Amino acid sequence: MESLLIYLLTGAVAGLLAGLFGIGGGMVMVPALAFVLPGQGVPPEVTLQVAVATSLAVISATSVSSMLSHQKHGAVVWPVFRWMALGLVAGSVGGAFVADQLASRTLALIVGCGALAVAAQMFFDLKPKAAAPLPGAAGLSAAGGIIGLLSALVGIGGGSLTVPFLSWRSVDIRKAVGTSAACGVPIAWAGALGFILSGWDRSDLPSPHLGYVSLHGFMGLAVASVLLAPLGARLAHRLPPRQLKRGFALLLTGVGLKMLIG
């Protein structure tokens, strides 16, 4: 019961953040899962792999809901998405197989550093100035590959990377957030598939599971996440999120330090 409540509460927060900031909520889900999963019988040497994989599986659901909500506001730049998606898929699948080869502690350090980086970005409201036009198809695909790889390693939907990239490339911030939400779909689906395939032959994980994806964790988190993502997207178009972002940044700082310290 305690684990179920943690899954539901974490999923609710993750879904809200997915819609509000174009972030898939992985920075909330991965640490929470890392805390809960050992009590569910997940071996410590693959705890972070299961946490990241399950986070990406949940984001595969929340990102669709968030994308559709942003599309209603006309905030998704589909030509940009199409070319980035090619790289996002390749990078995300590759990232899953890289994570499969890493020690759980190493992956925890990567997640912790990622959390601190996102926290600094959100707290100080760091936004790159528009410095260049959008690159061509090859440039967008290459950027997608890098974003997909890093996102799959950390278990996020890529919003903390995609939004700054698109803003730097002169895309309006609301359209950058909306397009980022759409980009979370190929990141999450491809990344989750990569973790399913790379962990397919593991027999030491508690059932039910698909590769590294915990199905109990997925179901508990996904239900609440899908319900809250549309609300977050509506708030993104109505409320100034500055104070909320700073509060979340402080939470992420604590999470990042905890992951680094162990």
C-alpha contacts under 8 A as a table, 3 or more apart, distances in Angstrom:
res1	aa1	res2	aa2	distance
1	M	4	L	5.04
1	M	5	L	6.26
2	E	5	L	5.22
2	E	6	I	6.29
3	S	6	I	5.04
3	S	7	Y	6.12
3	S	36	V	6.53
4	L	7	Y	5.01
4	L	8	L	6.16
4	L	220	G	6.25
5	L	8	L	5.09
5	L	9	L	6.03
6	I	9	L	5.26
6	I	10	T	5.87
6	I	32	A	7.67
7	Y	10	T	5.27
7	Y	11	G	5.94
7	Y	217	G	6.49
7	Y	220	G	5.12
7	Y	221	L	4.88
8	L	11	G	5.07
8	L	12	A	6.19
8	L	220	G	5.46
8	L	221	L	5.32
8	L	223	V	7.42
8	L	224	A	5.62
9	L	12	A	5.13
9	L	13	V	6.44
9	L	221	L	7.85
9	L	224	A	7.38
10	T	13	V	5.28
10	T	14	A	6.04
10	T	28	V	6.80
10	T	29	M	6.24
10	T	32	A	7.31
10	T	221	L	6.61
11	G	14	A	4.96
11	G	15	G	5.98
11	G	29	M	7.29
11	G	220	G	7.36
11	G	221	L	4.21
11	G	222	A	6.19
11	G	223	V	7.28
11	G	224	A	4.95
11	G	225	S	4.49
12	A	15	G	5.28
12	A	16	L	6.32
12	A	221	L	7.54
12	A	224	A	4.67
12	A	225	S	4.91
12	A	227	L	7.53
12	A	228	L	5.83
13	V	16	L	5.21
13	V	17	L	6.25
13	V	25	G	7.49
13	V	28	V	7.74
13	V	225	S	7.25
13	V	228	L	7.69
14	A	17	L	5.17
14	A	18	A	6.06
14	A	24	G	6.72
14	A	25	G	4.06
14	A	26	G	7.10
14	A	28	V	6.36
14	A	29	M	6.97
14	A	225	S	5.93
14	A	229	A	7.95
15	G	18	A	4.99
15	G	19	G	6.54
15	G	24	G	7.32
15	G	25	G	6.57
15	G	62	T	6.24
15	G	224	A	7.03
15	G	225	S	3.85
15	G	226	V	6.07
15	G	227	L	7.18
15	G	228	L	4.84
15	G	229	A	4.26
15	G	232	G	7.26
16	L	19	G	5.55
16	L	20	L	6.11
16	L	225	S	7.17
16	L	228	L	5.01
16	L	229	A	4.88
16	L	230	P	7.63
16	L	231	L	6.53
16	L	232	G	4.50
16	L	233	A	7.80
17	L	20	L	4.95
17	L	21	F	5.68
17	L	22	G	7.16
17	L	23	I	6.06
17	L	24	G	6.95
17	L	25	G	5.88
17	L	229	A	7.22
17	L	232	G	6.28
18	A	21	F	5.89
18	A	22	G	5.08
18	A	23	I	4.50
18	A	24	G	4.51
18	A	25	G	5.65
18	A	62	T	7.03
18	A	63	S	7.11
18	A	66	S	6.58
18	A	181	A	7.54
18	A	229	A	5.83
18	A	232	G	6.84
18	A	233	A	7.75
19	G	22	G	5.61
19	G	23	I	7.26
19	G	66	S	5.18
19	G	69	S	7.90
19	G	181	A	7.63
19	G	228	L	7.91
19	G	229	A	4.72
19	G	230	P	6.10
19	G	231	L	6.95
19	G	232	G	4.08
19	G	233	A	3.98
19	G	234	R	7.60
19	G	236	A	7.15
20	L	23	I	7.67
20	L	229	A	7.75
20	L	231	L	7.99
20	L	232	G	4.24
20	L	233	A	5.02
20	L	234	R	7.60
20	L	235	L	6.28
20	L	236	A	4.78
21	F	159	G	7.43
21	F	177	V	6.74
21	F	232	G	7.90
21	F	236	A	7.10
22	G	66	S	7.82
22	G	159	G	5.12
22	G	160	S	7.80
22	G	163	V	7.76
22	G	177	V	5.21
22	G	178	G	6.76
22	G	180	S	5.84
22	G	181	A	4.91
23	I	26	G	7.73
23	I	156	I	7.25
23	I	157	G	5.87
23	I	158	G	6.60
23	I	159	G	4.51
23	I	160	S	6.41
23	I	180	S	7.99
23	I	181	A	7.17
24	G	59	I	5.62
24	G	62	T	7.09
24	G	63	S	6.58
24	G	156	I	5.63
24	G	157	G	4.36
24	G	158	G	7.17
24	G	159	G	6.95
24	G	181	A	7.83
24	G	184	G	6.94
25	G	28	V	5.50
25	G	29	M	6.33
25	G	59	I	7.40
25	G	156	I	6.58
25	G	157	G	7.34
26	G	29	M	4.83
26	G	30	V	5.63
26	G	52	V	7.75
26	G	55	S	5.65
26	G	56	L	7.24
26	G	59	I	7.46
26	G	154	V	7.72
26	G	155	G	5.41
26	G	156	I	4.35
26	G	157	G	6.88
27	M	30	V	5.85
27	M	31	P	6.96
27	M	111	V	7.97
27	M	115	A	6.30
27	M	154	V	7.94
27	M	155	G	7.41
27	M	156	I	6.49
27	M	252	L	7.34
28	V	31	P	6.12
28	V	32	A	6.44
28	V	252	L	7.86
29	M	32	A	5.16
29	M	33	L	5.93
29	M	51	A	7.62
29	M	55	S	5.92
30	V	33	L	5.18
30	V	34	A	6.04
30	V	48	L	7.57
30	V	51	A	5.12
30	V	52	V	5.69
30	V	55	S	6.07
30	V	155	G	6.78
31	P	34	A	4.92
31	P	35	F	6.29
31	P	51	A	7.60
31	P	255	V	6.96
31	P	259	M	7.45
32	A	35	F	5.18
32	A	36	V	6.31
33	L	36	V	4.98
33	L	37	L	5.59
33	L	51	A	5.24
33	L	217	G	7.79
34	A	37	L	5.64
34	A	38	P	7.26
34	A	47	T	6.05
34	A	48	L	6.04
34	A	51	A	5.71
35	F	38	P	6.85
36	V	39	G	5.75
36	V	40	Q	6.91
37	L	40	Q	4.99
37	L	41	G	6.74
37	L	42	V	5.64
37	L	47	T	6.64
37	L	51	A	7.59
38	P	41	G	5.36
38	P	42	V	4.96
38	P	43	P	6.58
38	P	44	P	6.55
38	P	47	T	6.89
39	G	42	V	7.27
40	Q	206	P	7.25
41	G	205	L	7.22
41	G	206	P	6.04
42	V	46	V	7.22
42	V	47	T	6.09
42	V	204	D	7.68
42	V	205	L	5.67
42	V	206	P	6.39
43	P	46	V	5.81
43	P	47	T	6.16
43	P	204	D	7.29
43	P	205	L	7.15
44	P	47	T	5.03
44	P	104	S	7.42
45	E	48	L	7.87
45	E	103	A	6.73
45	E	104	S	5.32
45	E	105	R	7.86
46	V	49	Q	5.14
46	V	50	V	6.29
46	V	103	A	7.58
46	V	104	S	5.51
47	T	50	V	5.31
47	T	51	A	6.15
47	T	104	S	6.46
48	L	51	A	4.84
48	L	52	V	5.97
48	L	104	S	5.38
48	L	105	R	7.79
48	L	107	L	6.44
48	L	108	A	6.40
49	Q	52	V	5.28
49	Q	53	A	5.99
49	Q	99	A	6.79
49	Q	100	D	6.86
49	Q	104	S	6.73
49	Q	107	L	7.62
49	Q	212	Y	6.56
50	V	53	A	5.07
50	V	54	T	5.92
50	V	212	Y	4.81
50	V	213	V	5.77
50	V	214	S	6.71
51	A	54	T	5.31
51	A	55	S	6.05
51	A	155	G	7.88
51	A	213	V	7.84
52	V	55	S	5.07
52	V	56	L	6.25
52	V	152	A	7.58
52	V	153	L	7.38
52	V	154	V	6.50
52	V	155	G	4.49
53	A	56	L	5.24
53	A	57	A	6.27
53	A	155	G	6.77
53	A	191	G	7.48
53	A	192	A	5.65
53	A	195	F	5.72
53	A	196	I	7.76
53	A	212	Y	5.83
53	A	213	V	5.23
53	A	214	S	7.98
54	T	57	A	4.97
54	T	58	V	6.26
54	T	192	A	7.44
54	T	212	Y	7.25
54	T	213	V	4.66
54	T	214	S	5.77
54	T	215	L	7.70
54	T	217	G	6.76
54	T	218	F	5.85
55	S	58	V	5.20
55	S	59	I	6.19
55	S	155	G	5.81
55	S	156	I	7.30
55	S	218	F	7.52
56	L	59	I	4.93
56	L	60	S	6.18
56	L	152	A	7.50
56	L	155	G	5.55
56	L	156	I	6.58
56	L	157	G	7.29
56	L	188	A	4.86
56	L	189	W	7.26
56	L	191	G	6.45
56	L	192	A	5.39
57	A	60	S	5.14
57	A	61	A	7.13
57	A	188	A	6.34
57	A	189	W	6.86
57	A	192	A	5.22
57	A	213	V	7.08
57	A	218	F	6.64
58	V	61	A	5.40
58	V	62	T	6.45
58	V	218	F	5.67
58	V	221	L	6.60
58	V	222	A	5.17
58	V	225	S	7.77
59	I	62	T	4.83
59	I	63	S	5.48
59	I	156	I	7.63
59	I	157	G	6.54
59	I	184	G	7.47
59	I	185	V	7.66
59	I	188	A	5.74
59	I	222	A	7.84
60	S	63	S	5.57
60	S	64	V	6.72
60	S	184	G	7.52
60	S	185	V	5.78
60	S	188	A	4.76
60	S	189	W	5.28
60	S	192	A	7.83
61	A	64	V	5.63
61	A	65	S	6.77
61	A	222	A	6.65
61	A	226	V	6.59
62	T	65	S	5.21
62	T	66	S	6.08
62	T	222	A	7.14
62	T	225	S	5.90
62	T	226	V	5.03
62	T	229	A	6.36
63	S	66	S	4.99
63	S	67	M	5.84
63	S	157	G	7.59
63	S	181	A	6.07
63	S	182	A	6.79
63	S	184	G	5.57
63	S	185	V	5.37
63	S	188	A	7.86
64	V	67	M	5.07
64	V	68	L	6.20
64	V	182	A	7.24
64	V	185	V	6.15
65	S	68	L	5.36
65	S	69	S	6.32
65	S	226	V	6.34
65	S	229	A	6.38
65	S	230	P	6.56
66	S	69	S	5.12
66	S	70	H	6.28
66	S	181	A	6.15
66	S	182	A	7.68
66	S	229	A	5.52
66	S	230	P	5.95
66	S	233	A	6.51
67	M	70	H	5.25
67	M	71	Q	6.07
67	M	76	V	7.79
67	M	178	G	6.72
67	M	179	T	7.77
67	M	181	A	5.14
67	M	182	A	4.83
68	L	71	Q	4.98
68	L	72	K	6.42
69	S	72	K	5.38
69	S	73	H	7.19
69	S	230	P	5.79
69	S	233	A	6.15
69	S	234	R	7.65
70	H	73	H	5.30
70	H	74	G	6.60
70	H	75	A	5.53
70	H	76	V	6.69
70	H	178	G	5.25
70	H	181	A	7.63
70	H	233	A	6.38
71	Q	74	G	4.77
71	Q	75	A	5.50
71	Q	76	V	5.59
71	Q	178	G	7.10
72	K	75	A	7.57
74	G	175	K	7.91
75	A	174	R	6.30
75	A	175	K	4.38
75	A	176	A	7.63
75	A	177	V	7.60
75	A	178	G	4.82
75	A	179	T	6.69
76	V	81	F	7.90
76	V	175	K	5.69
76	V	176	A	7.61
76	V	178	G	4.84
76	V	179	T	4.37
76	V	182	A	6.98
77	V	80	V	5.70
77	V	81	F	6.36
77	V	175	K	6.61
77	V	176	A	8.00
77	V	178	G	7.74
77	V	179	T	5.68
78	W	81	F	4.87
78	W	82	R	6.08
78	W	179	T	7.41
79	P	82	R	5.31
79	P	83	W	6.81
80	V	83	W	5.69
80	V	84	M	6.25
80	V	140	L	7.27
80	V	179	T	7.91
81	F	84	M	5.15
81	F	85	A	5.82
81	F	179	T	6.52
81	F	182	A	7.13
81	F	183	C	6.37
82	R	85	A	5.25
82	R	86	L	7.07
83	W	86	L	5.72
83	W	87	G	7.48
83	W	137	A	5.66
83	W	138	A	7.77
83	W	140	L	5.82
83	W	141	S	5.44
84	M	87	G	5.54
84	M	88	L	6.10
84	M	137	A	7.88
84	M	140	L	4.96
84	M	141	S	4.53
84	M	142	A	7.59
84	M	143	A	6.96
84	M	144	G	4.71
84	M	145	G	7.77
84	M	183	C	7.59
85	A	88	L	4.81
85	A	89	V	6.08
85	A	141	S	6.97
85	A	144	G	6.47
85	A	183	C	6.61
85	A	186	P	6.21
86	L	89	V	5.61
86	L	90	A	6.65
86	L	141	S	5.77
86	L	144	G	7.14
86	L	145	G	7.68
87	G	90	A	5.22
87	G	91	G	5.90
87	G	140	L	7.73
87	G	141	S	4.42
87	G	142	A	5.82
87	G	143	A	7.02
87	G	144	G	4.35
87	G	145	G	3.90
87	G	146	I	7.60
87	G	148	G	7.07
88	L	91	G	5.20
88	L	92	S	5.90
88	L	141	S	7.35
88	L	144	G	4.44
88	L	145	G	4.86
88	L	146	I	7.58
88	L	147	I	6.62
88	L	148	G	4.43
88	L	149	L	7.54
88	L	183	C	7.61
88	L	186	P	6.26
88	L	187	I	5.60
89	V	92	S	5.27
89	V	93	V	6.24
89	V	145	G	7.32
89	V	148	G	6.72
89	V	186	P	5.63
89	V	187	I	5.97
89	V	190	A	5.35
89	V	191	G	7.52
90	A	93	V	5.46
90	A	94	G	6.15
90	A	145	G	6.18
90	A	148	G	7.34
90	A	149	L	7.94
90	A	190	A	7.74
91	G	94	G	5.08
91	G	95	G	5.97
91	G	144	G	7.23
91	G	145	G	4.31
91	G	146	I	6.22
91	G	147	I	7.16
91	G	148	G	4.41
91	G	149	L	4.18
91	G	150	L	7.88
91	G	152	A	7.85
92	S	95	G	4.99
92	S	96	A	6.34
92	S	145	G	7.44
92	S	148	G	4.38
92	S	149	L	4.80
92	S	150	L	7.72
92	S	151	S	6.95
92	S	152	A	5.12
92	S	187	I	5.60
92	S	188	A	7.64
92	S	190	A	5.70
92	S	191	G	4.57
92	S	194	G	7.41
93	V	96	A	5.26
93	V	97	F	6.66
93	V	149	L	7.53
93	V	152	A	7.56
93	V	190	A	5.48
93	V	191	G	5.01
93	V	192	A	7.92
93	V	193	L	7.12
93	V	194	G	4.66
93	V	195	F	7.76
94	G	97	F	5.32
94	G	98	V	6.25
94	G	149	L	6.35
94	G	194	G	7.32
95	G	98	V	4.99
95	G	99	A	6.11
95	G	148	G	7.32
95	G	149	L	4.50
95	G	150	L	6.80
95	G	151	S	7.76
95	G	152	A	5.11
95	G	153	L	5.49
95	G	191	G	7.20
95	G	194	G	7.93
96	A	99	A	5.12
96	A	100	D	6.29
96	A	149	L	7.92
96	A	152	A	5.85
96	A	153	L	6.51
96	A	191	G	5.85
96	A	192	A	7.67
96	A	194	G	5.11
96	A	195	F	5.21
96	A	198	S	7.27
97	F	100	D	4.97
97	F	101	Q	6.75
97	F	194	G	6.47
97	F	195	F	6.92
97	F	198	S	5.96
98	V	101	Q	5.40
98	V	102	L	6.71
98	V	153	L	7.68
99	A	102	L	5.13
99	A	107	L	7.00
99	A	153	L	5.95
100	D	195	F	7.57
100	D	198	S	6.45
100	D	199	G	7.44
102	L	106	T	6.29
102	L	107	L	6.44
103	A	106	T	5.20
103	A	107	L	6.40
104	S	107	L	5.09
104	S	108	A	6.16
105	R	108	A	4.92
105	R	109	L	6.33
106	T	109	L	5.15
106	T	110	I	6.41
107	L	110	I	5.02
107	L	111	V	6.20
107	L	153	L	7.38
107	L	154	V	7.70
108	A	111	V	5.06
108	A	112	G	6.04
108	A	259	M	5.80
108	A	260	L	6.90
109	L	112	G	5.00
109	L	113	C	6.14
109	L	259	M	6.36
109	L	260	L	5.29
110	I	113	C	5.24
110	I	114	G	6.12
110	I	153	L	7.57
110	I	154	V	6.70
111	V	114	G	4.98
111	V	115	A	6.14
111	V	153	L	7.62
111	V	154	V	5.00
111	V	155	G	7.97
111	V	256	G	7.28
111	V	259	M	7.16
112	G	115	A	5.10
112	G	116	L	6.34
112	G	255	V	7.15
112	G	256	G	4.05
112	G	257	L	6.45
112	G	258	K	7.50
112	G	259	M	4.90
112	G	260	L	5.42
113	C	116	L	5.18
113	C	117	A	6.17
113	C	256	G	6.34
113	C	260	L	7.47
114	G	117	A	5.11
114	G	118	V	6.20
114	G	154	V	6.86
114	G	256	G	7.49
115	A	118	V	5.21
115	A	119	A	6.03
115	A	252	L	5.74
115	A	253	T	6.73
115	A	255	V	7.02
115	A	256	G	4.95
116	L	119	A	4.93
116	L	120	A	6.18
116	L	252	L	6.56
116	L	253	T	5.40
116	L	256	G	5.31
116	L	257	L	7.58
117	A	120	A	5.27
117	A	121	Q	6.27
118	V	121	Q	5.01
118	V	122	M	6.14
118	V	160	S	6.39
118	V	249	A	7.43
118	V	252	L	7.67
119	A	122	M	5.21
119	A	123	F	5.92
119	A	248	F	7.55
119	A	249	A	4.21
119	A	250	L	6.79
119	A	252	L	5.52
119	A	253	T	5.85
120	A	123	F	5.25
120	A	124	F	6.00
120	A	125	D	7.90
120	A	126	L	7.80
120	A	249	A	6.86
121	Q	124	F	5.73
121	Q	125	D	5.63
121	Q	126	L	4.97
121	Q	127	K	7.81
122	M	125	D	4.84
122	M	126	L	6.65
122	M	245	K	5.83
122	M	246	R	6.29
122	M	248	F	7.96
122	M	249	A	5.76
123	F	126	L	7.86
123	F	245	K	6.46
123	F	246	R	4.54
123	F	247	G	7.82
123	F	249	A	5.29
123	F	250	L	7.49
124	F	246	R	7.80
125	D	242	R	7.91
127	K	164	P	6.24
127	K	167	S	7.36
127	K	168	W	7.92
128	P	164	P	6.25
128	P	165	F	8.00
128	P	167	S	6.53
128	P	168	W	5.24
129	K	167	S	7.05
129	K	168	W	5.54
129	K	170	S	7.96
130	A	133	P	7.98
130	A	167	S	5.99
130	A	168	W	4.35
130	A	169	R	5.66
130	A	170	S	4.59
130	A	171	V	7.79
131	A	168	W	5.76
131	A	169	R	6.35
131	A	170	S	6.83
132	A	168	W	6.73
132	A	169	R	5.07
132	A	170	S	6.36
133	P	169	R	5.01
133	P	170	S	5.76
134	L	140	L	7.89
134	L	166	L	7.77
134	L	169	R	5.05
134	L	170	S	6.96
134	L	171	V	7.94
135	P	138	A	7.65
135	P	139	G	5.21
135	P	140	L	6.10
135	P	169	R	7.85
136	G	139	G	5.32
136	G	140	L	6.22
137	A	140	L	5.24
137	A	141	S	6.16
138	A	141	S	5.14
138	A	142	A	6.10
139	G	142	A	5.10
139	G	143	A	6.15
140	L	143	A	5.13
140	L	144	G	6.09
141	S	144	G	4.93
141	S	145	G	6.20
142	A	145	G	5.05
142	A	146	I	6.54
143	A	146	I	5.32
143	A	147	I	6.20
144	G	147	I	5.08
144	G	148	G	5.84
145	G	148	G	5.13
145	G	149	L	6.14
146	I	149	L	5.24
146	I	150	L	6.32
147	I	150	L	5.38
147	I	151	S	5.95
147	I	158	G	6.42
147	I	161	L	6.41
147	I	162	T	7.02
148	G	151	S	5.11
148	G	152	A	6.08
148	G	158	G	7.07
148	G	187	I	5.67
149	L	152	A	5.39
149	L	153	L	6.44
150	L	153	L	5.21
150	L	154	V	6.41
151	S	154	V	5.27
151	S	155	G	5.68
151	S	156	I	5.10
151	S	157	G	6.26
151	S	158	G	5.29
151	S	187	I	7.26
152	A	155	G	5.05
152	A	156	I	6.64
152	A	187	I	7.18
152	A	188	A	7.67
152	A	191	G	5.53
156	I	159	G	7.78
156	I	188	A	7.76
157	G	181	A	7.83
157	G	183	C	7.69
157	G	184	G	4.56
157	G	185	V	7.65
157	G	187	I	6.23
157	G	188	A	6.18
158	G	161	L	5.38
158	G	162	T	5.85
158	G	180	S	7.25
158	G	183	C	7.50
158	G	184	G	6.11
158	G	187	I	7.31
159	G	162	T	4.97
159	G	163	V	5.59
159	G	177	V	7.37
159	G	180	S	5.37
159	G	181	A	6.82
159	G	184	G	7.17
160	S	163	V	6.03
160	S	164	P	6.91
161	L	164	P	5.77
161	L	165	F	6.31
162	T	165	F	5.13
162	T	166	L	6.12
162	T	176	A	7.61
162	T	180	S	5.56
162	T	183	C	7.88
163	V	166	L	5.31
163	V	167	S	6.05
163	V	173	I	7.52
163	V	176	A	5.26
163	V	177	V	5.75
163	V	180	S	5.93
164	P	167	S	5.02
164	P	168	W	5.98
165	F	168	W	5.15
165	F	169	R	6.26
166	L	169	R	4.87
166	L	170	S	6.51
166	L	171	V	5.38
166	L	176	A	5.65
167	S	170	S	5.20
167	S	171	V	5.00
167	S	172	D	6.50
167	S	173	I	6.08
167	S	176	A	6.35
168	W	171	V	7.34
171	V	175	K	6.64
171	V	176	A	5.89
172	D	175	K	5.34
172	D	176	A	5.96
173	I	176	A	4.80
173	I	177	V	6.17
174	R	177	V	5.15
174	R	178	G	6.21
175	K	178	G	4.91
175	K	179	T	5.85
176	A	179	T	5.19
176	A	180	S	5.90
177	V	180	S	4.98
177	V	181	A	6.23
178	G	181	A	5.11
178	G	182	A	6.53
179	T	182	A	5.01
179	T	183	C	6.18
180	S	183	C	4.89
180	S	184	G	6.31
181	A	184	G	5.21
181	A	185	V	7.37
182	A	185	V	5.68
182	A	186	P	7.99
183	C	186	P	6.00
183	C	187	I	6.54
184	G	187	I	5.09
184	G	188	A	5.92
185	V	188	A	5.39
185	V	189	W	6.05
186	P	189	W	5.22
186	P	190	A	5.66
186	P	191	G	7.91
187	I	190	A	5.53
187	I	191	G	5.73
188	A	191	G	5.08
188	A	192	A	5.81
189	W	192	A	5.27
189	W	193	L	6.11
190	A	193	L	5.07
190	A	194	G	6.12
191	G	194	G	5.03
191	G	195	F	6.35
192	A	195	F	5.14
192	A	196	I	6.16
192	A	213	V	7.53
193	L	196	I	4.98
193	L	197	L	6.20
194	G	197	L	5.22
194	G	198	S	6.00
195	F	198	S	5.06
195	F	199	G	5.89
195	F	211	G	6.32
195	F	212	Y	5.69
195	F	213	V	7.16
196	I	199	G	5.42
196	I	200	W	5.65
196	I	210	L	5.60
196	I	211	G	3.96
196	I	212	Y	5.61
196	I	213	V	6.42
197	L	200	W	5.03
197	L	211	G	6.15
198	S	201	D	7.77
198	S	211	G	6.80
198	S	212	Y	7.72
199	G	202	R	5.55
199	G	210	L	7.81
199	G	211	G	4.06
199	G	212	Y	5.07
200	W	210	L	6.70
200	W	211	G	4.02
200	W	212	Y	7.24
201	D	211	G	7.04
202	R	205	L	6.68
202	R	211	G	6.84
205	L	209	H	7.28
205	L	212	Y	7.88
206	P	209	H	6.91
207	S	214	S	7.72
207	S	215	L	7.95
208	P	214	S	6.63
208	P	215	L	5.69
208	P	216	H	6.97
209	H	212	Y	6.78
209	H	213	V	5.50
209	H	214	S	4.69
209	H	215	L	5.16
209	H	216	H	7.90
210	L	213	V	5.11
210	L	214	S	6.76
210	L	215	L	7.10
213	V	218	F	7.47
214	S	217	G	5.32
214	S	218	F	6.08
215	L	218	F	4.84
215	L	219	M	6.06
216	H	219	M	5.32
216	H	220	G	6.27
217	G	220	G	5.35
217	G	221	L	6.07
218	F	221	L	5.39
218	F	222	A	5.71
219	M	222	A	5.25
219	M	223	V	6.25
220	G	223	V	5.94
220	G	224	A	7.21
221	L	224	A	5.83
221	L	225	S	6.10
222	A	225	S	4.96
222	A	226	V	5.97
223	V	226	V	5.64
223	V	227	L	6.56
224	A	227	L	5.29
224	A	228	L	6.37
225	S	228	L	5.36
225	S	229	A	6.09
226	V	229	A	5.51
226	V	230	P	7.63
227	L	230	P	6.91
227	L	231	L	7.88
228	L	231	L	5.35
228	L	232	G	6.48
229	A	232	G	5.14
229	A	233	A	6.38
230	P	233	A	5.09
230	P	234	R	6.31
231	L	234	R	5.17
231	L	235	L	6.24
232	G	235	L	5.08
232	G	236	A	6.18
233	A	236	A	5.08
233	A	237	H	6.84
234	R	237	H	5.49
234	R	238	R	6.57
235	L	238	R	4.98
235	L	239	L	5.49
236	A	239	L	5.98
236	A	240	P	7.52
236	A	241	P	7.28
240	P	243	Q	7.96
241	P	244	L	5.26
241	P	245	K	5.91
242	R	245	K	5.15
242	R	246	R	6.35
243	Q	246	R	5.13
243	Q	247	G	6.27
244	L	247	G	5.14
244	L	248	F	6.16
245	K	248	F	5.08
245	K	249	A	6.01
246	R	249	A	4.86
246	R	250	L	6.37
247	G	250	L	5.27
247	G	251	L	6.50
248	F	251	L	4.99
248	F	252	L	6.14
249	A	252	L	4.98
249	A	253	T	6.15
250	L	253	T	5.01
250	L	254	G	6.51
251	L	254	G	5.29
251	L	255	V	6.30
252	L	255	V	4.86
252	L	256	G	5.91
253	T	256	G	5.10
253	T	257	L	6.17
254	G	257	L	5.26
254	G	258	K	6.14
255	V	258	K	5.14
255	V	259	M	6.26
256	G	259	M	5.17
256	G	260	L	6.28
257	L	260	L	5.05
257	L	261	I	6.04
258	K	261	I	5.19
258	K	262	G	5.85
259	M	262	G	5.21
